[in-house]
Each structure stands twice: as structure tokens, then as C-alpha cells.
Amino acid sequence: MGNVRAVKVRVGFGITGAQPIAPDAFASLVDGLEQFGWDSLWLSERMGAPSPDPVTALAFAAGRTERIKFGTSVSVLPGRNPAELAKQWATLDLLSNGRALPAFGLGIVHPNEQQAFNVERTERVARFEEMLPLLRRLWTEDRVDHDGQFFRYSGLQIAPKPTKPLDVWMGGRAPAELRRVGRLADGWLASFAMPETCAAARVTIEAAAAEAGRTFDPEHFGAMIFYRHGSLPEPVAALLASRPGNDVDPAVLVPDGWDAVVERCREYVAVGFSKLVLVPFSGPTSWPAELEAGAGAVRPIET
């Protein structure tokens, strides 16, 4: 993509929804991200997995830090109460001094996850498209009147407000999902997609944004980069196998070694993706050592 302009590159860190993390290990992870200069922490949502609830865990992280930002990768929107969700994210943003980065999706096609949110699969898109604009209004308007298919409000007041209107990121990879990103979102966080796939998806997103009369910030394209030390743990292998259509390209899993991780980061940057999230598919023996080594490896990428 020869027309991709230089962007400000930032590298964050995430953990998968497949593996448990002990309280002391999570605290060590959070402290290490702050200490070694990482940009952000991103947590996935899986109701049936042993990983922590993302927003609750991000609130814990906010209380231990002053600098890093916090995002979800991603959180499910259909099946939630938009008023309660708006207050939850506004509170996290306010108490963390503007560090919240909400990212939403439809939720994966999995029997356990679908029944946990109690939304018919055929309703997920309609609920999402009603809820996301409604969240923006609840974050910015003093009183909200709304008469929709699923929600009805008359003069609804939600306080506190976030420090500023929140940028909302979205996941997804199907063509319809990418067009929805262009129409509704402020950023796209790609998952399980190689750089060349992301480059093509970016064209779809920007075209949909232009058709909707919107401008999509060129610095709001991000990607999750999965890496591992040794073999995949069984819970992670099961997570990958449970994806719809089992469509995971094995090449998305970067082999062992920080040099390979850095090279993959550069490939994403080359196609204009500047918000990168490294996700280990196997837990390290020491979070401080892992985060110090990783920060030193990726620092030259950041601009």
C-alpha cells in the first residue's frame, strides 16, 4: 500500500481468554507493563473461560497504574444493558484519568457464549447497531430520548460522563463486519489475520466509512500479534479449534523468539497498522522478565 502515510506506532500487551491467571501473576503483569513502558493492556472476554472479566480486571489494573491505557479485545455488546454499560465504561475512564479504550464485538458463535448472553443469533447484529450509537449518546448527552427496536428511554440521565467522548474500537473480520466497522467504529482491532489480509480489510473499512460520510483515522488500525514459547497449552489449542469454521491460519502464531515477533510487527506497520497488541499463547515463568525483554525488543518500532 504505497499511499500509507507514517503513523505513530504503539505496542500494547494482552492475554487470551483461554488461560487462567493467578491474582499475584496478574498483578505482576500489570506492574510490569507500567514499569517497562508498554502502551496498554488488552483483555479478551470469554464467559466460559477461566480468564478474568475484562472490565473488572481493567479496573483493578487502573488502580495500580498511572500511565498505561486499557482496552478489551473484544467485549461482547449484544445481551448487555446499554445504560449500565455506559456508566461502567464512563466510570473506568473517569477514575483512570481518560485511559479507557472500549472495543466491542458480536461475540463468538459458540453454544456456551451465546446462551450466556441470552441473545438469539439472528438478533445480534440488530442489537449491536442499535446499542453502539446509543452508548455514544449516553456518554455525551445530558438526557436521552430513544425509541428503538430493543430499547426505549425517555429523558434518561447517565452520570458520570467520561473525560471525553470515548473512541470505540471494534473487532470482526467478515466483509459485513468490516463494513460495520467503517460505518460505526473509531478503530479496528484485527485478530487472527495476517498483515496482507489486514491491508485488504483496511480498504473495505475506509470505503464503508467514506460511503457513510465519515473519515476513519489512519492511526486507528490495530492488530493482535500472537506468539508462543514452545508448544501450545491445551486450553489455547482448544480455543483455536473452537473458532467458527476452524479458520485460523497457523502462520498467525509467531514462533518462539523476539526477533520473529519484531519482524511480524514491522510487517503490520508496513501496511499502516500502528496499534499493535502482543498476546502470548503460553504463560511465561516470570512476567517481569518477559515484559522487560519484550519492551526492549519492540521499542525501536515505536515512533
Phi and psi in degrees as GROMACS dihedral restraints (atoms count N, CA, C in turn):
[ dihedral_restraints ]
;  ai    aj    ak    al  type     phi  dphi    fc
    3     4     5     6     1   -69.8    20    10
    4     5     6     7     1   -17.6    20    10
    6     7     8     9     1   -93.0    20    10
    7     8     9    10     1     7.1    20    10
    9    10    11    12     1   -74.3    20    10
   10    11    12    13     1   120.9    20    10
   12    13    14    15     1   -86.7    20    10
   13    14    15    16     1   164.9    20    10
   15    16    17    18     1   -62.6    20    10
   16    17    18    19     1   137.3    20    10
   18    19    20    21     1  -128.7    20    10
   19    20    21    22     1   162.7    20    10
   21    22    23    24     1   -82.7    20    10
   22    23    24    25     1   115.8    20    10
   24    25    26    27     1   -91.7    20    10
   25    26    27    28     1   131.9    20    10
   27    28    29    30     1  -134.1    20    10
   28    29    30    31     1   139.3    20    10
   30    31    32    33     1  -119.1    20    10
   31    32    33    34     1   122.8    20    10
   33    34    35    36     1  -110.8    20    10
   34    35    36    37     1  -170.0    20    10
   36    37    38    39     1  -141.2    20    10
   37    38    39    40     1   144.5    20    10
   39    40    41    42     1  -139.8    20    10
   40    41    42    43     1   167.5    20    10
   42    43    44    45     1  -127.1    20    10
   43    44    45    46     1   150.4    20    10
   45    46    47    48     1   -75.9    20    10
   46    47    48    49     1   166.4    20    10
   48    49    50    51     1   -86.3    20    10
   49    50    51    52     1     4.3    20    10
   51    52    53    54     1   -93.8    20    10
   52    53    54    55     1   -22.9    20    10
   54    55    56    57     1  -115.5    20    10
   55    56    57    58     1   143.2    20    10
   57    58    59    60     1   -72.8    20    10
   58    59    60    61     1   156.4    20    10
   60    61    62    63     1  -138.8    20    10
   61    62    63    64     1   125.6    20    10
   63    64    65    66     1   -67.4    20    10
   64    65    66    67     1   153.5    20    10
   66    67    68    69     1   -53.9    20    10
   67    68    69    70     1   -43.7    20    10
   69    70    71    72     1   -69.5    20    10
   70    71    72    73     1   -33.5    20    10
   72    73    74    75     1   -68.8    20    10
   73    74    75    76     1   -40.3    20    10
   75    76    77    78     1   -65.1    20    10
   76    77    78    79     1   -41.9    20    10
   78    79    80    81     1   -61.4    20    10
   79    80    81    82     1   -39.5    20    10
   81    82    83    84     1   -65.6    20    10
   82    83    84    85     1   -38.9    20    10
   84    85    86    87     1   -60.9    20    10
   85    86    87    88     1   -49.5    20    10
   87    88    89    90     1   -60.9    20    10
   88    89    90    91     1   -47.1    20    10
   90    91    92    93     1   -63.1    20    10
   91    92    93    94     1   -38.2    20    10
   93    94    95    96     1   -67.8    20    10
   94    95    96    97     1   -37.6    20    10
   96    97    98    99     1   -60.9    20    10
   97    98    99   100     1   -42.1    20    10
   99   100   101   102     1   -69.1    20    10
  100   101   102   103     1   -44.1    20    10
  102   103   104   105     1   -66.5    20    10
  103   104   105   106     1   -39.5    20    10
  105   106   107   108     1  -100.6    20    10
  106   107   108   109     1    12.8    20    10
  108   109   110   111     1    82.5    20    10
  109   110   111   112     1    20.5    20    10
  111   112   113   114     1   -67.9    20    10
  112   113   114   115     1   154.3    20    10
  114   115   116   117     1   -77.1    20    10
  115   116   117   118     1   -39.2    20    10
  117   118   119   120     1  -163.1    20    10
  118   119   120   121     1   165.3    20    10
  120   121   122   123     1  -121.2    20    10
  121   122   123   124     1   131.7    20    10
  123   124   125   126     1  -126.7    20    10
  124   125   126   127     1   130.8    20    10
  126   127   128   129     1  -122.4    20    10
  127   128   129   130     1   134.8    20    10
  129   130   131   132     1   -84.9    20    10
  130   131   132   133     1   163.4    20    10
  132   133   134   135     1  -120.1    20    10
  133   134   135   136     1   121.2    20    10
  135   136   137   138     1  -140.4    20    10
  136   137   138   139     1   113.0    20    10
  138   139   140   141     1   -64.2    20    10
  139   140   141   142     1   -34.6    20    10
  141   142   143   144     1   -93.6    20    10
  142   143   144   145     1     8.4    20    10
  144   145   146   147     1  -104.8    20    10
  145   146   147   148     1   160.3    20    10
  147   148   149   150     1   -80.8    20    10
  148   149   150   151     1     1.0    20    10
  150   151   152   153     1   -69.3    20    10
  151   152   153   154     1   156.6    20    10
  153   154   155   156     1   -72.8    20    10
  154   155   156   157     1   156.2    20    10
  156   157   158   159     1   -58.2    20    10
  157   158   159   160     1   128.5    20    10
  159   160   161   162     1   -63.2    20    10
  160   161   162   163     1   -47.0    20    10
  162   163   164   165     1   -68.8    20    10
  163   164   165   166     1   -39.5    20    10
  165   166   167   168     1   -61.9    20    10
  166   167   168   169     1   -44.3    20    10
  168   169   170   171     1   -68.0    20    10
  169   170   171   172     1   -35.2    20    10
  171   172   173   174     1   -67.2    20    10
  172   173   174   175     1   -34.0    20    10
  174   175   176   177     1   -64.7    20    10
  175   176   177   178     1   -40.1    20    10
  177   178   179   180     1   -59.0    20    10
  178   179   180   181     1   -45.5    20    10
  180   181   182   183     1   -65.2    20    10
  181   182   183   184     1   -38.3    20    10
  183   184   185   186     1   -61.4    20    10
  184   185   186   187     1   -35.0    20    10
  186   187   188   189     1   -71.8    20    10
  187   188   189   190     1   -15.0    20    10
  189   190   191   192     1  -103.3    20    10
  190   191   192   193     1    -3.5    20    10
  192   193   194   195     1  -134.3    20    10
  193   194   195   196     1   167.8    20    10
  195   196   197   198     1  -127.0    20    10
  196   197   198   199     1   -13.0    20    10
  198   199   200   201     1  -122.1    20    10
  199   200   201   202     1   -47.6    20    10
  201   202   203   204     1   -64.2    20    10
  202   203   204   205     1   151.8    20    10
  204   205   206   207     1   -95.6    20    10
  205   206   207   208     1   167.8    20    10
  207   208   209   210     1  -133.6    20    10
  208   209   210   211     1   127.5    20    10
  210   211   212   213     1  -137.8    20    10
  211   212   213   214     1   166.0    20    10
  213   214   215   216     1  -110.0    20    10
  214   215   216   217     1   148.0    20    10
  216   217   218   219     1  -136.4    20    10
  217   218   219   220     1    62.9    20    10
  219   220   221   222     1  -122.9    20    10
  220   221   222   223     1   174.1    20    10
  222   223   224   225     1   -99.4    20    10
  223   224   225   226     1   144.6    20    10
  225   226   227   228     1   -79.0    20    10
  226   227   228   229     1   133.2    20    10
  228   229   230   231     1   -96.2    20    10
  229   230   231   232     1   -52.6    20    10
  231   232   233   234     1   -62.4    20    10
  232   233   234   235     1   132.8    20    10
  234   235   236   237     1   105.0    20    10
  235   236   237   238     1    -2.1    20    10
  237   238   239   240     1  -110.5    20    10
  238   239   240   241     1   161.5    20    10
  240   241   242   243     1   -85.2    20    10
  241   242   243   244     1   115.4    20    10
  243   244   245   246     1   -64.3    20    10
  244   245   246   247     1   -33.0    20    10
  246   247   248   249     1   -67.0    20    10
  247   248   249   250     1   -45.7    20    10
  249   250   251   252     1   -64.4    20    10
  250   251   252   253     1   -41.3    20    10
  252   253   254   255     1   -65.5    20    10
  253   254   255   256     1   -39.9    20    10
  255   256   257   258     1   -61.1    20    10
  256   257   258   259     1   -43.4    20    10
  258   259   260   261     1   -67.5    20    10
  259   260   261   262     1   -39.1    20    10
  261   262   263   264     1   -60.1    20    10
  262   263   264   265     1   -50.6    20    10
  264   265   266   267     1   -70.9    20    10
  265   266   267   268     1   -36.3    20    10
  267   268   269   270     1   -62.6    20    10
  268   269   270   271     1   -40.0    20    10
  270   271   272   273     1   -65.5    20    10
  271   272   273   274     1   -45.6    20    10
  273   274   275   276     1   -60.2    20    10
  274   275   276   277     1   -42.5    20    10
  276   277   278   279     1   -66.2    20    10
  277   278   279   280     1   -43.8    20    10
  279   280   281   282     1   -64.7    20    10
  280   281   282   283     1   -47.4    20    10
  282   283   284   285     1   -73.6    20    10
  283   284   285   286     1   -18.1    20    10
  285   286   287   288     1   -99.4    20    10
  286   287   288   289     1    10.0    20    10
  288   289   290   291     1    60.0    20    10
  289   290   291   292     1    46.7    20    10
  291   292   293   294     1    82.0    20    10
  292   293   294   295     1    33.9    20    10
  294   295   296   297     1  -108.7    20    10
  295   296   297   298     1    11.4    20    10
  297   298   299   300     1   -86.3    20    10
  298   299   300   301     1   136.8    20    10
  300   301   302   303     1  -131.2    20    10
  301   302   303   304     1    78.4    20    10
  303   304   305   306     1   -67.6    20    10
  304   305   306   307     1   137.8    20    10
  306   307   308   309     1  -134.5    20    10
  307   308   309   310     1   130.9    20    10
  309   310   311   312     1  -124.1    20    10
  310   311   312   313     1   157.2    20    10
  312   313   314   315     1  -149.4    20    10
  313   314   315   316     1  -179.0    20    10
  315   316   317   318     1   -79.0    20    10
  316   317   318   319     1   -23.4    20    10
  318   319   320   321     1    97.9    20    10
  319   320   321   322     1   147.7    20    10
  321   322   323   324     1   -76.8    20    10
  322   323   324   325     1   157.3    20    10
  324   325   326   327     1   -84.0    20    10
  325   326   327   328     1    92.0    20    10
  327   328   329   330     1  -149.3    20    10
  328   329   330   331     1   131.9    20    10
  330   331   332   333     1   -53.8    20    10
  331   332   333   334     1   -43.9    20    10
  333   334   335   336     1   -65.6    20    10
  334   335   336   337     1   -44.8    20    10
  336   337   338   339     1   -67.6    20    10
  337   338   339   340     1   -39.3    20    10
  339   340   341   342     1   -66.3    20    10
  340   341   342   343     1   -42.3    20    10
  342   343   344   345     1   -73.3    20    10
  343   344   345   346     1   -26.0    20    10
  345   346   347   348     1   -63.8    20    10
  346   347   348   349     1   -35.9    20    10
  348   349   350   351     1   -93.8    20    10
  349   350   351   352     1    -7.7    20    10
  351   352   353   354     1    54.8    20    10
  352   353   354   355     1    45.4    20    10
  354   355   356   357     1  -127.4    20    10
  355   356   357   358     1   129.3    20    10
  357   358   359   360     1   -60.5    20    10
  358   359   360   361     1   140.2    20    10
  360   361   362   363     1   -57.1    20    10
  361   362   363   364     1   -35.8    20    10
  363   364   365   366     1   -70.5    20    10
  364   365   366   367     1   -14.0    20    10
  366   367   368   369     1   -98.5    20    10
  367   368   369   370     1    -9.7    20    10
  369   370   371   372     1   -59.9    20    10
  370   371   372   373     1   -45.8    20    10
  372   373   374   375     1   -66.2    20    10
  373   374   375   376     1   -45.6    20    10
  375   376   377   378     1   -61.9    20    10
  376   377   378   379     1   -40.7    20    10
  378   379   380   381     1   -65.2    20    10
  379   380   381   382     1   -44.4    20    10
  381   382   383   384     1   -58.5    20    10
  382   383   384   385     1   -47.3    20    10
  384   385   386   387     1   -71.0    20    10
  385   386   387   388     1   -21.2    20    10
  387   388   389   390     1   -83.5    20    10
  388   389   390   391     1   -36.9    20    10
  390   391   392   393     1   -75.3    20    10
  391   392   393   394     1   -40.6    20    10
  393   394   395   396     1   -63.4    20    10
  394   395   396   397     1   -49.9    20    10
  396   397   398   399     1   -60.9    20    10
  397   398   399   400     1   -32.7    20    10
  399   400   401   402     1   -66.1    20    10
  400   401   402   403     1   -40.3    20    10
  402   403   404   405     1   -58.2    20    10
  403   404   405   406     1   -43.6    20    10
  405   406   407   408     1   -60.2    20    10
  406   407   408   409     1   -41.0    20    10
  408   409   410   411     1   -66.4    20    10
  409   410   411   412     1   -41.0    20    10
  411   412   413   414     1   -65.9    20    10
  412   413   414   415     1   -27.4    20    10
  414   415   416   417     1   -80.7    20    10
  415   416   417   418     1   -18.2    20    10
  417   418   419   420     1  -122.0    20    10
  418   419   420   421     1   -24.2    20    10
  420   421   422   423     1  -101.3    20    10
  421   422   423   424     1   144.6    20    10
  423   424   425   426     1   -69.8    20    10
  424   425   426   427     1   -40.3    20    10
  426   427   428   429     1  -134.6    20    10
  427   428   429   430     1   136.6    20    10
  429   430   431   432     1  -119.8    20    10
  430   431   432   433     1   124.1    20    10
  432   433   434   435     1  -104.7    20    10
  433   434   435   436     1   130.1    20    10
  435   436   437   438     1  -151.9    20    10
  436   437   438   439     1   130.6    20    10
  438   439   440   441     1  -130.6    20    10
  439   440   441   442     1    89.4    20    10
  441   442   443   444     1  -114.8    20    10
  442   443   444   445     1  -171.7    20    10
  444   445   446   447     1   -69.9    20    10
  445   446   447   448     1   -35.0    20    10
  447   448   449   450     1  -116.3    20    10
  448   449   450   451     1   -21.9    20    10
  450   451   452   453     1  -134.1    20    10
  451   452   453   454     1   141.2    20    10
  453   454   455   456     1  -136.4    20    10
  454   455   456   457     1   124.4    20    10
  456   457   458   459     1  -132.4    20    10
  457   458   459   460     1   146.6    20    10
  459   460   461   462     1  -131.0    20    10
  460   461   462   463     1   107.2    20    10
  462   463   464   465     1    63.2    20    10
  463   464   465   466     1    33.0    20    10
  465   466   467   468     1   -68.5    20    10
  466   467   468   469     1   131.8    20    10
  468   469   470   471     1  -112.1    20    10
  469   470   471   472     1   129.0    20    10
  471   472   473   474     1  -125.6    20    10
  472   473   474   475     1   125.6    20    10
  474   475   476   477     1  -142.4    20    10
  475   476   477   478     1   153.5    20    10
  477   478   479   480     1   -76.6    20    10
  478   479   480   481     1   170.9    20    10
  480   481   482   483     1   -93.2    20    10
  481   482   483   484     1   155.0    20    10
  483   484   485   486     1   -66.5    20    10
  484   485   486   487     1   169.2    20    10
  486   487   488   489     1   -61.8    20    10
  487   488   489   490     1   -28.1    20    10
  489   490   491   492     1  -159.3    20    10
  490   491   492   493     1   164.4    20    10
  492   493   494   495     1   -54.2    20    10
  493   494   495   496     1   126.1    20    10
  495   496   497   498     1   -75.7    20    10
  496   497   498   499     1   135.5    20    10
  498   499   500   501     1   -72.4    20    10
  499   500   501   502     1   132.5    20    10
  501   502   503   504     1  -111.7    20    10
  502   503   504   505     1   122.6    20    10
  504   505   506   507     1   -99.0    20    10
  505   506   507   508     1   159.1    20    10
  507   508   509   510     1  -134.5    20    10
  508   509   510   511     1   155.8    20    10
  510   511   512   513     1   -99.8    20    10
  511   512   513   514     1  -157.3    20    10
  513   514   515   516     1   105.8    20    10
  514   515   516   517     1   156.8    20    10
  516   517   518   519     1  -145.3    20    10
  517   518   519   520     1   -18.4    20    10
  519   520   521   522     1   -67.9    20    10
  520   521   522   523     1   153.7    20    10
  522   523   524   525     1   -52.9    20    10
  523   524   525   526     1   -42.7    20    10
  525   526   527   528     1   -65.0    20    10
  526   527   528   529     1   -36.5    20    10
  528   529   530   531     1   -67.5    20    10
  529   530   531   532     1   -40.3    20    10
  531   532   533   534     1   -65.0    20    10
  532   533   534   535     1   -40.4    20    10
  534   535   536   537     1   -65.3    20    10
  535   536   537   538     1   -34.6    20    10
  537   538   539   540     1   -66.2    20    10
  538   539   540   541     1   -37.9    20    10
  540   541   542   543     1   -57.3    20    10
  541   542   543   544     1   -47.9    20    10
  543   544   545   546     1   -61.7    20    10
  544   545   546   547     1   -36.5    20    10
  546   547   548   549     1   -78.8    20    10
  547   548   549   550     1   -32.8    20    10
  549   550   551   552     1  -121.5    20    10
  550   551   552   553     1   -24.8    20    10
  552   553   554   555     1   -98.7    20    10
  553   554   555   556     1   167.5    20    10
  555   556   557   558     1  -101.2    20    10
  556   557   558   559     1   -14.1    20    10
  558   559   560   561     1  -161.3    20    10
  559   560   561   562     1   158.8    20    10
  561   562   563   564     1  -122.8    20    10
  562   563   564   565     1   128.1    20    10
  564   565   566   567     1  -109.1    20    10
  565   566   567   568     1   104.2    20    10
  567   568   569   570     1   -75.5    20    10
  568   569   570   571     1   147.1    20    10
  570   571   572   573     1  -140.0    20    10
  571   572   573   574     1   136.0    20    10
  573   574   575   576     1    56.0    20    10
  574   575   576   577     1    40.7    20    10
  576   577   578   579     1  -133.9    20    10
  577   578   579   580     1   130.4    20    10
  579   580   581   582     1   -72.6    20    10
  580   581   582   583     1   160.5    20    10
  582   583   584   585     1   -55.0    20    10
  583   584   585   586     1   -41.3    20    10
  585   586   587   588     1   -66.8    20    10
  586   587   588   589     1   -33.4    20    10
  588   589   590   591     1   -67.7    20    10
  589   590   591   592     1   -40.4    20    10
  591   592   593   594     1   -63.7    20    10
  592   593   594   595     1   -38.5    20    10
  594   595   596   597     1   -61.9    20    10
  595   596   597   598     1   -43.0    20    10
  597   598   599   600     1   -67.6    20    10
  598   599   600   601     1   -38.7    20    10
  600   601   602   603     1   -65.1    20    10
  601   602   603   604     1   -35.6    20    10
  603   604   605   606     1   -59.7    20    10
  604   605   606   607     1   -38.3    20    10
  606   607   608   609     1   -61.4    20    10
  607   608   609   610     1   -43.8    20    10
  609   610   611   612     1   -62.1    20    10
  610   611   612   613     1   -44.0    20    10
  612   613   614   615     1   -63.7    20    10
  613   614   615   616     1   -47.6    20    10
  615   616   617   618     1   -66.3    20    10
  616   617   618   619     1   -34.9    20    10
  618   619   620   621     1   -66.8    20    10
  619   620   621   622     1   -41.8    20    10
  621   622   623   624     1   -65.5    20    10
  622   623   624   625     1   -38.6    20    10
  624   625   626   627     1   -63.5    20    10
  625   626   627   628     1   -45.5    20    10
  627   628   629   630     1   -62.6    20    10
  628   629   630   631     1   -39.7    20    10
  630   631   632   633     1   -64.4    20    10
  631   632   633   634     1   -31.5    20    10
  633   634   635   636     1   -87.2    20    10
  634   635   636   637     1     4.9    20    10
  636   637   638   639     1    75.3    20    10
  637   638   639   640     1    26.6    20    10
  639   640   641   642     1  -114.9    20    10
  640   641   642   643     1   159.8    20    10
  642   643   644   645     1  -115.0    20    10
  643   644   645   646     1   122.8    20    10
  645   646   647   648     1   -94.2    20    10
  646   647   648   649     1   121.4    20    10
  648   649   650   651     1   -57.8    20    10
  649   650   651   652     1   122.1    20    10
  651   652   653   654     1   -64.3    20    10
  652   653   654   655     1   -14.9    20    10
  654   655   656   657     1   -92.1    20    10
  655   656   657   658     1     6.0    20    10
  657   658   659   660     1  -108.2    20    10
  658   659   660   661     1    38.9    20    10
  660   661   662   663     1  -113.9    20    10
  661   662   663   664     1   122.7    20    10
  663   664   665   666     1  -130.1    20    10
  664   665   666   667     1   164.9    20    10
  666   667   668   669     1  -147.4    20    10
  667   668   669   670     1   141.5    20    10
  669   670   671   672     1   -88.9    20    10
  670   671   672   673     1   131.6    20    10
  672   673   674   675     1  -116.9    20    10
  673   674   675   676     1   113.6    20    10
  675   676   677   678     1   -94.8    20    10
  676   677   678   679     1   132.7    20    10
  678   679   680   681     1  -137.3    20    10
  679   680   681   682     1   167.8    20    10
  681   682   683   684     1  -147.8    20    10
  682   683   684   685     1   157.1    20    10
  684   685   686   687     1  -111.9    20    10
  685   686   687   688     1   109.8    20    10
  687   688   689   690     1    77.5    20    10
  688   689   690   691     1  -151.7    20    10
  690   691   692   693     1   -79.0    20    10
  691   692   693   694     1   160.5    20    10
  693   694   695   696     1   -74.1    20    10
  694   695   696   697     1   134.1    20    10
  696   697   698   699     1   -63.6    20    10
  697   698   699   700     1   150.9    20    10
  699   700   701   702     1   -57.2    20    10
  700   701   702   703     1   -43.1    20    10
  702   703   704   705     1   -60.3    20    10
  703   704   705   706     1   -34.4    20    10
  705   706   707   708     1   -72.4    20    10
  706   707   708   709     1   -41.9    20    10
  708   709   710   711     1   -59.5    20    10
  709   710   711   712     1   -39.6    20    10
  711   712   713   714     1   -66.5    20    10
  712   713   714   715     1   -37.8    20    10
  714   715   716   717     1   -61.5    20    10
  715   716   717   718     1   -46.4    20    10
  717   718   719   720     1   -64.0    20    10
  718   719   720   721     1   -40.0    20    10
  720   721   722   723     1   -66.9    20    10
  721   722   723   724     1   -24.4    20    10
  723   724   725   726     1   -84.7    20    10
  724   725   726   727     1    -5.9    20    10
  726   727   728   729     1   -65.5    20    10
  727   728   729   730     1   145.4    20    10
  729   730   731   732     1   -53.7    20    10
  730   731   732   733     1   125.7    20    10
  732   733   734   735     1    73.2    20    10
  733   734   735   736     1     0.7    20    10
  735   736   737   738     1    46.6    20    10
  736   737   738   739     1    51.3    20    10
  738   739   740   741     1   -96.9    20    10
  739   740   741   742     1    22.8    20    10
  741   742   743   744     1   -78.1    20    10
  742   743   744   745     1   121.6    20    10
  744   745   746   747     1   -73.9    20    10
  745   746   747   748     1   119.8    20    10
  747   748   749   750     1   -54.2    20    10
  748   749   750   751     1   -24.2    20    10
  750   751   752   753     1   -67.0    20    10
  751   752   753   754     1   -17.0    20    10
  753   754   755   756     1   -70.7    20    10
  754   755   756   757     1   -18.7    20    10
  756   757   758   759     1   -87.0    20    10
  757   758   759   760     1   105.2    20    10
  759   760   761   762     1   -69.7    20    10
  760   761   762   763     1   131.8    20    10
  762   763   764   765     1   -67.7    20    10
  763   764   765   766     1   170.3    20    10
  765   766   767   768     1   -56.9    20    10
  766   767   768   769     1   139.4    20    10
  768   769   770   771     1   119.1    20    10
  769   770   771   772     1   132.9    20    10
  771   772   773   774     1   -69.1    20    10
  772   773   774   775     1   -27.0    20    10
  774   775   776   777     1   -61.5    20    10
  775   776   777   778     1   -41.0    20    10
  777   778   779   780     1   -67.2    20    10
  778   779   780   781     1   -38.0    20    10
  780   781   782   783     1   -63.4    20    10
  781   782   783   784     1   -45.7    20    10
  783   784   785   786     1   -62.5    20    10
  784   785   786   787     1   -41.6    20    10
  786   787   788   789     1   -61.6    20    10
  787   788   789   790     1   -41.3    20    10
  789   790   791   792     1   -65.3    20    10
  790   791   792   793     1   -39.9    20    10
  792   793   794   795     1   -57.2    20    10
  793   794   795   796     1   -45.3    20    10
  795   796   797   798     1   -63.4    20    10
  796   797   798   799     1   -33.4    20    10
  798   799   800   801     1   -65.3    20    10
  799   800   801   802     1   -39.1    20    10
  801   802   803   804     1   -68.9    20    10
  802   803   804   805     1   -42.6    20    10
  804   805   806   807     1   -60.6    20    10
  805   806   807   808     1   -36.2    20    10
  807   808   809   810     1   -63.2    20    10
  808   809   810   811     1   -24.5    20    10
  810   811   812   813     1  -104.8    20    10
  811   812   813   814     1    18.0    20    10
  813   814   815   816     1    88.7    20    10
  814   815   816   817     1    16.6    20    10
  816   817   818   819     1   -99.1    20    10
  817   818   819   820     1   117.5    20    10
  819   820   821   822     1  -117.9    20    10
  820   821   822   823     1    -7.4    20    10
  822   823   824   825     1  -110.2    20    10
  823   824   825   826     1   100.8    20    10
  825   826   827   828     1  -108.5    20    10
  826   827   828   829     1   139.1    20    10
  828   829   830   831     1  -125.4    20    10
  829   830   831   832     1   112.3    20    10
  831   832   833   834     1   -83.7    20    10
  832   833   834   835     1   132.4    20    10
  834   835   836   837     1  -130.0    20    10
  835   836   837   838     1   112.7    20    10
  837   838   839   840     1   -77.1    20    10
  838   839   840   841     1   136.1    20    10
  840   841   842   843     1   -95.5    20    10
  841   842   843   844     1    10.2    20    10
  843   844   845   846     1  -149.4    20    10
  844   845   846   847     1   133.5    20    10
  846   847   848   849     1   -69.9    20    10
  847   848   849   850     1   137.8    20    10
  849   850   851   852     1   -75.0    20    10
  850   851   852   853     1   161.7    20    10
  852   853   854   855     1   -74.0    20    10
  853   854   855   856     1   -24.9    20    10
  855   856   857   858     1  -141.6    20    10
  856   857   858   859     1   115.6    20    10
  858   859   860   861     1   -64.9    20    10
  859   860   861   862     1   -44.6    20    10
  861   862   863   864     1   -57.0    20    10
  862   863   864   865     1   -43.3    20    10
  864   865   866   867     1   -66.4    20    10
  865   866   867   868     1   -41.5    20    10
  867   868   869   870     1   -62.4    20    10
  868   869   870   871     1   -46.1    20    10
  870   871   872   873     1   -72.9    20    10
  871   872   873   874     1   -33.5    20    10
  873   874   875   876     1   -67.4    20    10
  874   875   876   877     1   -45.6    20    10
  876   877   878   879     1   -64.7    20    10
  877   878   879   880     1   -43.4    20    10
  879   880   881   882     1   -65.2    20    10
  880   881   882   883     1   -42.1    20    10
  882   883   884   885     1   -62.6    20    10
  883   884   885   886     1   -41.2    20    10
  885   886   887   888     1   -65.0    20    10
  886   887   888   889     1   -34.7    20    10
  888   889   890   891     1   -71.6    20    10
  889   890   891   892     1   -40.9    20    10
  891   892   893   894     1   -91.6    20    10
  892   893   894   895     1   -11.8    20    10
  894   895   896   897     1   -54.8    20    10
  895   896   897   898     1   -40.3    20    10
  897   898   899   900     1   -63.2    20    10
  898   899   900   901     1   -18.6    20    10
  900   901   902   903     1   -73.8    20    10
  901   902   903   904     1   -36.0    20    10
  903   904   905   906     1   -69.4    20    10
  904   905   906   907     1   140.1    20    10
